[in-house]
């Protein structure tokens, strides 16, 4: 199951392009489809860049 992790920063809940709320936790989504969609569309990278972090996808 993929997880999107934003290192050295925070991740966004909701749509980061529409002012989603930031959360202090690192794991963005335990849901496979949501995680893949976030990676595919580059939203995780945009959220990480905005917060000066990095994106890592971890599969369990």
CNS distance restraints for C-alpha pairs under 8 A (distance, minus, plus):
assign (resid   1 and name CA) (resid  30 and name CA) 6.83 0.50 0.50
assign (resid   1 and name CA) (resid  31 and name CA) 7.31 0.50 0.50
assign (resid   1 and name CA) (resid  32 and name CA) 5.84 0.50 0.50
assign (resid   1 and name CA) (resid  58 and name CA) 7.98 0.50 0.50
assign (resid   1 and name CA) (resid  59 and name CA) 5.21 0.50 0.50
assign (resid   1 and name CA) (resid  60 and name CA) 4.97 0.50 0.50
assign (resid   2 and name CA) (resid  30 and name CA) 6.60 0.50 0.50
assign (resid   2 and name CA) (resid  31 and name CA) 7.39 0.50 0.50
assign (resid   2 and name CA) (resid  32 and name CA) 5.74 0.50 0.50
assign (resid   2 and name CA) (resid  35 and name CA) 6.40 0.50 0.50
assign (resid   2 and name CA) (resid  36 and name CA) 7.66 0.50 0.50
assign (resid   2 and name CA) (resid  57 and name CA) 6.33 0.50 0.50
assign (resid   2 and name CA) (resid  58 and name CA) 5.45 0.50 0.50
assign (resid   2 and name CA) (resid  59 and name CA) 4.31 0.50 0.50
assign (resid   2 and name CA) (resid  60 and name CA) 6.44 0.50 0.50
assign (resid   3 and name CA) (resid  27 and name CA) 6.31 0.50 0.50
assign (resid   3 and name CA) (resid  28 and name CA) 6.59 0.50 0.50
assign (resid   3 and name CA) (resid  29 and name CA) 5.69 0.50 0.50
assign (resid   3 and name CA) (resid  30 and name CA) 5.54 0.50 0.50
assign (resid   3 and name CA) (resid  31 and name CA) 7.69 0.50 0.50
assign (resid   3 and name CA) (resid  32 and name CA) 7.69 0.50 0.50
assign (resid   3 and name CA) (resid  35 and name CA) 6.28 0.50 0.50
assign (resid   3 and name CA) (resid  57 and name CA) 5.59 0.50 0.50
assign (resid   3 and name CA) (resid  58 and name CA) 5.22 0.50 0.50
assign (resid   3 and name CA) (resid  59 and name CA) 6.38 0.50 0.50
assign (resid   4 and name CA) (resid  27 and name CA) 5.89 0.50 0.50
assign (resid   4 and name CA) (resid  28 and name CA) 5.31 0.50 0.50
assign (resid   4 and name CA) (resid  29 and name CA) 6.29 0.50 0.50
assign (resid   4 and name CA) (resid  35 and name CA) 6.18 0.50 0.50
assign (resid   4 and name CA) (resid  39 and name CA) 7.83 0.50 0.50
assign (resid   4 and name CA) (resid  44 and name CA) 7.46 0.50 0.50
assign (resid   4 and name CA) (resid  55 and name CA) 6.86 0.50 0.50
assign (resid   4 and name CA) (resid  56 and name CA) 6.04 0.50 0.50
assign (resid   4 and name CA) (resid  57 and name CA) 4.88 0.50 0.50
assign (resid   4 and name CA) (resid  58 and name CA) 6.70 0.50 0.50
assign (resid   5 and name CA) (resid  11 and name CA) 7.31 0.50 0.50
assign (resid   5 and name CA) (resid  26 and name CA) 5.36 0.50 0.50
assign (resid   5 and name CA) (resid  27 and name CA) 4.90 0.50 0.50
assign (resid   5 and name CA) (resid  28 and name CA) 6.13 0.50 0.50
assign (resid   5 and name CA) (resid  54 and name CA) 7.98 0.50 0.50
assign (resid   5 and name CA) (resid  55 and name CA) 5.67 0.50 0.50
assign (resid   5 and name CA) (resid  56 and name CA) 5.18 0.50 0.50
assign (resid   5 and name CA) (resid  57 and name CA) 6.22 0.50 0.50
assign (resid   5 and name CA) (resid  58 and name CA) 7.49 0.50 0.50
assign (resid   6 and name CA) (resid  10 and name CA) 6.08 0.50 0.50
assign (resid   6 and name CA) (resid  11 and name CA) 5.70 0.50 0.50
assign (resid   6 and name CA) (resid  26 and name CA) 5.80 0.50 0.50
assign (resid   6 and name CA) (resid  27 and name CA) 7.29 0.50 0.50
assign (resid   6 and name CA) (resid  28 and name CA) 7.88 0.50 0.50
assign (resid   6 and name CA) (resid  44 and name CA) 7.60 0.50 0.50
assign (resid   6 and name CA) (resid  48 and name CA) 6.06 0.50 0.50
assign (resid   6 and name CA) (resid  53 and name CA) 6.02 0.50 0.50
assign (resid   6 and name CA) (resid  54 and name CA) 5.27 0.50 0.50
assign (resid   6 and name CA) (resid  55 and name CA) 4.60 0.50 0.50
assign (resid   6 and name CA) (resid  56 and name CA) 6.39 0.50 0.50
assign (resid   7 and name CA) (resid  26 and name CA) 6.94 0.50 0.50
assign (resid   7 and name CA) (resid  48 and name CA) 7.99 0.50 0.50
assign (resid   7 and name CA) (resid  53 and name CA) 5.40 0.50 0.50
assign (resid   7 and name CA) (resid  54 and name CA) 5.04 0.50 0.50
assign (resid   7 and name CA) (resid  55 and name CA) 6.26 0.50 0.50
assign (resid   7 and name CA) (resid  56 and name CA) 7.32 0.50 0.50
assign (resid   8 and name CA) (resid  52 and name CA) 7.51 0.50 0.50
assign (resid   8 and name CA) (resid  53 and name CA) 5.08 0.50 0.50
assign (resid   8 and name CA) (resid  54 and name CA) 6.89 0.50 0.50
assign (resid   9 and name CA) (resid  26 and name CA) 7.76 0.50 0.50
assign (resid   9 and name CA) (resid  48 and name CA) 6.93 0.50 0.50
assign (resid   9 and name CA) (resid  51 and name CA) 5.79 0.50 0.50
assign (resid   9 and name CA) (resid  52 and name CA) 6.50 0.50 0.50
assign (resid   9 and name CA) (resid  53 and name CA) 4.84 0.50 0.50
assign (resid   9 and name CA) (resid  54 and name CA) 7.60 0.50 0.50
assign (resid  10 and name CA) (resid  22 and name CA) 6.43 0.50 0.50
assign (resid  10 and name CA) (resid  23 and name CA) 5.99 0.50 0.50
assign (resid  10 and name CA) (resid  24 and name CA) 5.41 0.50 0.50
assign (resid  10 and name CA) (resid  25 and name CA) 6.53 0.50 0.50
assign (resid  10 and name CA) (resid  26 and name CA) 6.04 0.50 0.50
assign (resid  10 and name CA) (resid  48 and name CA) 7.44 0.50 0.50
assign (resid  10 and name CA) (resid  51 and name CA) 6.86 0.50 0.50
assign (resid  10 and name CA) (resid  53 and name CA) 7.55 0.50 0.50
assign (resid  11 and name CA) (resid  22 and name CA) 6.04 0.50 0.50
assign (resid  11 and name CA) (resid  23 and name CA) 5.97 0.50 0.50
assign (resid  11 and name CA) (resid  24 and name CA) 7.18 0.50 0.50
assign (resid  11 and name CA) (resid  25 and name CA) 6.98 0.50 0.50
assign (resid  11 and name CA) (resid  26 and name CA) 6.01 0.50 0.50
assign (resid  11 and name CA) (resid  27 and name CA) 7.27 0.50 0.50
assign (resid  11 and name CA) (resid  28 and name CA) 6.07 0.50 0.50
assign (resid  11 and name CA) (resid  44 and name CA) 7.79 0.50 0.50
assign (resid  11 and name CA) (resid  47 and name CA) 6.77 0.50 0.50
assign (resid  11 and name CA) (resid  48 and name CA) 7.09 0.50 0.50
assign (resid  12 and name CA) (resid  16 and name CA) 5.81 0.50 0.50
assign (resid  12 and name CA) (resid  20 and name CA) 5.94 0.50 0.50
assign (resid  12 and name CA) (resid  21 and name CA) 5.93 0.50 0.50
assign (resid  12 and name CA) (resid  22 and name CA) 4.70 0.50 0.50
assign (resid  12 and name CA) (resid  23 and name CA) 6.19 0.50 0.50
assign (resid  12 and name CA) (resid  28 and name CA) 7.10 0.50 0.50
assign (resid  12 and name CA) (resid  47 and name CA) 6.64 0.50 0.50
assign (resid  13 and name CA) (resid  20 and name CA) 5.72 0.50 0.50
assign (resid  13 and name CA) (resid  21 and name CA) 5.75 0.50 0.50
assign (resid  13 and name CA) (resid  22 and name CA) 6.31 0.50 0.50
assign (resid  13 and name CA) (resid  23 and name CA) 6.96 0.50 0.50
assign (resid  13 and name CA) (resid  28 and name CA) 7.05 0.50 0.50
assign (resid  14 and name CA) (resid  20 and name CA) 4.99 0.50 0.50
assign (resid  14 and name CA) (resid  21 and name CA) 7.03 0.50 0.50
assign (resid  15 and name CA) (resid  19 and name CA) 6.81 0.50 0.50
assign (resid  15 and name CA) (resid  20 and name CA) 5.15 0.50 0.50
assign (resid  15 and name CA) (resid  43 and name CA) 7.85 0.50 0.50
assign (resid  16 and name CA) (resid  20 and name CA) 4.81 0.50 0.50
assign (resid  16 and name CA) (resid  21 and name CA) 7.78 0.50 0.50
assign (resid  16 and name CA) (resid  43 and name CA) 6.83 0.50 0.50
assign (resid  16 and name CA) (resid  46 and name CA) 7.66 0.50 0.50
assign (resid  16 and name CA) (resid  47 and name CA) 5.88 0.50 0.50
assign (resid  17 and name CA) (resid  43 and name CA) 7.66 0.50 0.50
assign (resid  17 and name CA) (resid  47 and name CA) 7.95 0.50 0.50
assign (resid  28 and name CA) (resid  35 and name CA) 7.80 0.50 0.50
assign (resid  29 and name CA) (resid  34 and name CA) 6.79 0.50 0.50
assign (resid  29 and name CA) (resid  35 and name CA) 5.87 0.50 0.50
assign (resid  30 and name CA) (resid  35 and name CA) 7.19 0.50 0.50
assign (resid  31 and name CA) (resid  35 and name CA) 6.04 0.50 0.50
assign (resid  32 and name CA) (resid  36 and name CA) 6.14 0.50 0.50
assign (resid  33 and name CA) (resid  37 and name CA) 6.06 0.50 0.50
assign (resid  34 and name CA) (resid  38 and name CA) 6.14 0.50 0.50
assign (resid  35 and name CA) (resid  39 and name CA) 6.34 0.50 0.50
assign (resid  36 and name CA) (resid  40 and name CA) 5.95 0.50 0.50
assign (resid  37 and name CA) (resid  41 and name CA) 6.07 0.50 0.50
assign (resid  38 and name CA) (resid  42 and name CA) 6.13 0.50 0.50
assign (resid  38 and name CA) (resid  43 and name CA) 5.34 0.50 0.50
assign (resid  38 and name CA) (resid  44 and name CA) 5.77 0.50 0.50
assign (resid  39 and name CA) (resid  43 and name CA) 6.58 0.50 0.50
assign (resid  39 and name CA) (resid  44 and name CA) 6.05 0.50 0.50
assign (resid  39 and name CA) (resid  45 and name CA) 7.65 0.50 0.50
assign (resid  42 and name CA) (resid  46 and name CA) 6.36 0.50 0.50
assign (resid  43 and name CA) (resid  47 and name CA) 6.12 0.50 0.50
assign (resid  44 and name CA) (resid  48 and name CA) 6.07 0.50 0.50
assign (resid  44 and name CA) (resid  55 and name CA) 6.63 0.50 0.50
assign (resid  45 and name CA) (resid  49 and name CA) 6.00 0.50 0.50
assign (resid  45 and name CA) (resid  54 and name CA) 7.20 0.50 0.50
assign (resid  45 and name CA) (resid  55 and name CA) 6.13 0.50 0.50
assign (resid  46 and name CA) (resid  50 and name CA) 6.13 0.50 0.50
assign (resid  47 and name CA) (resid  51 and name CA) 6.40 0.50 0.50
assign (resid  48 and name CA) (resid  52 and name CA) 5.75 0.50 0.50
assign (resid  48 and name CA) (resid  53 and name CA) 4.54 0.50 0.50
assign (resid  48 and name CA) (resid  54 and name CA) 5.49 0.50 0.50
assign (resid  48 and name CA) (resid  55 and name CA) 6.45 0.50 0.50
assign (resid  49 and name CA) (resid  53 and name CA) 5.88 0.50 0.50
assign (resid  49 and name CA) (resid  54 and name CA) 7.22 0.50 0.50
